[in-house]
Every structure is written in C-alpha cells, then in structure tokens.
Amino acid sequence: MRPVDVVVSPSSGLFGDLVPEQANSVADFAGLLRQVRSRSGMTYDELAKSSSNRPKSLAKSTMTDLFNGTRLPREHQLVTILLACGLPSEALGPWQRARARLETSTGPQELDLVVVRNDFDDFSRDLGDRLAEARQEVSDLRRREQDLAARLAREETKCRQLEADLERLRAGRAVAGAVVSPGDVQREQDLRVLHGRERAHIENMRVELAEINQARRQAEEQVELVAAESKDSRHQLGRVVDFMELHFTRAEYERREREKLESRLEEAQRRIAQLQRVLAMYQEPL
C-alpha cells in the first residue's frame, strides 16, 4: 500500500502547540506572543523593518510594550507581528478571537480612552523613531561628506604634484642644447597618464561630493519636517487625549452619582415599606 504524503506547514509545527484561547489576561497573551517571536527567530529590528511595508508600522518601543504585556495589541498590530513571524494567514482566527475577548473584558468607556491613549503613544513613538532615523541619516551623510572632502583635498594635492613634475620635465627640455633621453620621454608619458587618471578621479569625487551634499541638505530638511510634524501631532493628539480623559472622568462621575441616587432611592423605598407595615399594624381592628 502506497503511503500517503502529508504536507505539514513549517509554521504550524512551530506554533501548533500555542493555544491563544487559554489566555485569560493581557499578560498571558503577551507570553504567547513572546513564544511566537522567540520560535521565529525574529528580532525587534526585523519586525520593525517588516512592518514598515504595511499601512501601519510598529515602533520598537511599541513592540516592547506589547511583548511585555503592558497593553493589549491592536488588531493590525497583532496581525503584523504574527504574519512577520511566519504564522499562516489561515491560522490567525484563534489569535484574533482571543484578542477580541480580552478587549471586551474592559469597560466600553475605559476602552475608548485606552484606545486613544495607545494610538497616541504609537504615533508619538513612530514619529520619534522617524526623527531619530532622519537625524542619524544626517549624521552619516555629514561624516561621509567630511571624509570625502578630506580625500578630495589629498587627491588634488597629488594632482598638483604631478603637474609640477610635468612642468619641470618640460622646462628641462626647453633648455638650449638639452638632450632628451628615451627615459625622459617615457617618464613624461607615464606622468601624463597618471595625471589624466588623477583628474578623472578628482572629477568623479567632486560629483559624488555634490550628490552627498545635496542628499545631506535634503535629509536636514526632512529632519525639520518630521520635527515640526511631531510637535504639531503631539499637540493635536494631546488635546484629543485630554478631551477623552475629561469625557471619561465626567462619565465616571455621572455613573457614580447615578449609583448613589439609586442607592438612596432603594433605601427610601425600603423605609416606606417599613412605615407601611407599621401603619398597617395600627390600622388592624382590635
């Protein structure tokens, strides 16, 4: 009897024993995510790079919070992490349902505030990462620009030295009655070749230096734009968070006041019932 070939997904073998439905808290869920990342061998840098190709990227600081259980991942964050770690798309369902179950265990008003805060933190961290990367790019370009400028200066010095050597040879031949040996002719030819190569090399370096200079100025402009965007976004999102916190505080105050009023109403109804029973006792015929 011919054996049946069974195709086993490598990802299923890696994560098949992980049961997200058993997670009863955000900490439990984070522990499962840590196992997924550990088994996949993905680093935080690799996850961040992988997520950069998606509509909503993940900052490394955000991933630290998610893997440490500081907060529950959003839907898109969970999907991004799992797919990047190699989980098949058809295996996402149990993870998404477990996340949704943990999310609904939080009160709706509190959840709204948490979502806004998390989005604010994610966006701020993403802008912070972008700003740090832009500043690092400027620093790298400046260093390359300085190194290339120093090399160019040395090459120009060598070129001037070659020109001086050629000038001395020509001056020597100009002397009346000077005998030009075959060696002098060959030396002049060699110097001309070296000089031509040096000039071409210098021109290439100048072109490269101009390109680096332009890239550095563009990177500096990008730093200014990201810094301005970060400042403006933090201000705008900060106002949203403040409004949500005020709304939540007011809603929480109103809820507590309703509970107090309901408690007083129940107490009043209980006392009325007692008084009615006492009154009924006095109204009974002797």
N, C-alpha and C positions, 0 to 999 in steps of 0.2 A: 504493500500500500504506500503510495507516494505521500511524504509528509507535507503538511500544509504550511506555506510560508506565512509567518506572522510579522507584519511590519509594526515596529514599536517606535514611536516618536522619541528621539533623544530627550526632548524637553519633558515628555510625560514621565520618562524614567527618572529625571532629575527632581521633579516636583510632585510626582504622583502620590506620595505619602503625606503631603501637606493638605490639611483639611481646614479651609478658612471658616467653614460653618461652625467650628468648635471655638472660634474666638469670641469670648464674652466681654472683652473690653478693648479699648484702643491699644493698650499695652500688649495684649495677646496678638492683635492684628499686626502690630509693628514687629513683634517677634517672628511671625511668619514671613513678613516681608524681608527681614534681615536674613532669614534662611534662604529665601529665593535669591537675593543678591549674592550671598556667600557661595551658594552652589553654582551660580552662573559664572562667578569669577569676575564680574563687572566691578570696576572701581567707580567712585563718585564722579571722577573726571570723565570717564567713559559714558556714564549715564547722562551727565550734563551735556556732553557733546552729542549723544544720540537724540536727546530731547530737543536740541537746538533746531533740528529739521522739522519739528512739529509746530502747529499753530501756537501752542502754549508751552514754552520751555520751562525747565526746572532748574532753579538755582541750587548750588551745592548746599548752601545753608538751609534751604527748604527741605532738601532730602535728609539732612541731618535731623531735623525736627521729626520728619515722617518715620525714619528708621528708629529713632529713639522713643517713639510713642508720645511725643509732646502733643501731637494732634493727629486727627484722622485725615488721611489723604482725600483730596477731592477726586471726583470720578476720573477726570482727564489725567490727574497725577498718577493714580493707581494704574490705569491702562498703559500710560507711558512707561512706567517702571517695569511692569510685568512683561510687556512686549519686548522692551530693550534687553531684559534678562533672558529672553528666549522662550517664554511661555506661549504656547499656541493660542491664536485668537479664539479658537473654539473652546478653550479652557478658561476663558475669562469670566464666564457666567457666575460660578460659585463665589468668586472673589468679589464681583460687583454686588451680588446679593448680600454677602456678609458685610460689606462696607455700608450698604444702604440700611441694613438692620441696625448697625451700631450708630449710624447717623440719626435714625428716627428715635433712638433712645433718649435724645436730648430734646428739651422743650422747644417748640417752634420759634418763639421769640428769641430765646437764647441762641438757638441755632442760627437764626438770621444774623445776629450780631457776631457770632463766631465766624460765619462765612465771610462777612465783610472784613473782619479783622485779618483772617487768613489771606484773603485776596490782597488786602493792603500790604501785609507782610511779604507775600510772594512777589508782588510787583515792586516793592521797595528793594527787596533783595536782588531781584533780577536787574533793576536799574543800577544797583550798587556793583554787581558783577560786571555789567557792561561798562560802567565808568572805570572800574579797576582795569579791565582788559584794554580799554581805549588809552588809558594813561600808560599802561605797560607798553603798548604799541608805540606810543610817542617816545618813551624812554629808549626802546630798542632802536627806533629809527634815528634818534639823535646820536646814539652810540655808533651806529653804522656810518652815519654822516661824518662824525668826527674821525673815525678810523680811516674812512676812505679819503677824507680831506688830507690827513697826515700822509697817507700813502701817495696821494697825488703830488703833494709837495716834494716828497723824496724822488718820485719819478721825474718831475720837472727839473730837479737839481741834476739828476743823471743826464737828462736830455741836454741841458746847458753845458755839462761837462763834455759830452760828445761833440757838440757844436764847437766848443773851444778847441778840442783836439783836431777837428777837421780844419778849422781856421789856421792852426799852427802848420799843418801839412801844406795847405795852400800857400801860406806865407813863405814857407821854406822853398817851395818850387819857384816862387816869384823872384828869388834872389838870382841876380845875373850869373850865368855860368853854372848854376846848380845842376848837379847830375841827379836825375830821378831814377832810382833803382826799381826793379820789378817788385821788390818787397814793399817799397813805399806805395806803389800803385795798388798792390793787393790790400795793404793796410787801409788805404783810403776807401777802397771799395767796401771792405768789411765795416768800416766806421759808418759809411753811408747806409748800408743795410741795417746796422744796429740803430742808427738814428731814425730811419724810416719806421722801423718796428716800434721804437720808443714813442715816436709821435703818434702813431696809430693807437698804441696802448693808452697814451695820455688822453686822446680824444674819446676813447671808449669809457675811460674812467670819469671824464667830465660829464658825458651823457648820463652815466649811472648816478653820479653825484647829483645832477639836476633832477633826475627821477626820484631819488631818495628825498631830496629837499622838498619836492612837490608833495610826495606821499606824507612826509612829516608834517607839513603845513595842513594838509587835509585831515590828518589824524588829530592835530591840535584843534581844528575846527569841530571835529566830531566830539572831542572831549568837552568843548564848550557847549555843544548842543545837548549832549547827554546830561551834563551837569545841570543845564537850565531845565531840561525835561524832568530830571529827578526832583529838582527843587519845586517846580510847579506841580508835579504829580503828587508829591508828598503833601503839599499844601492842600490841594483839592481833595485827595483821599482822606487826609486828616480831618477835613471838615465833614466828610461823609461819615467817618467813624464817630466823630463827636456827636453828630446828629443821631446816629443809630444808638449810641450809648444813652443819649438823652431820652430817645423814644423808648428804649428798653427800660430805663430807670422809671420813667413815667408809667409805663405799662405795669411794671412790677409793683409800683406804689398803688396804682388803681386796683390791682389784683388783691393786694393785702388789705386795702380798705374795704373791698367787697367781702372778703373773708371775715373781717371784723364786724361788718354790718350784718352779714348772715348769722354770725355767732350771736350777736345781740338780739337779732330777731328770733332766733331759736330760743334764747333764754327768756325773752318776753313772752313767747308763746307757751313755754313751759310754766311760767309763773301764772299766766292767765288760766291755764288748765288747772293748776293747783287751786287758784281762787274760785274757779267754777265748781270744783269738787267740794270745797269748804262751803260755798254758798248753797250748793245742793243739799248738803247735810243739814243746814239750818232751815231749809225750806221743807224738809220732810215733816209730815204730820206726827205729832207726839202720840 
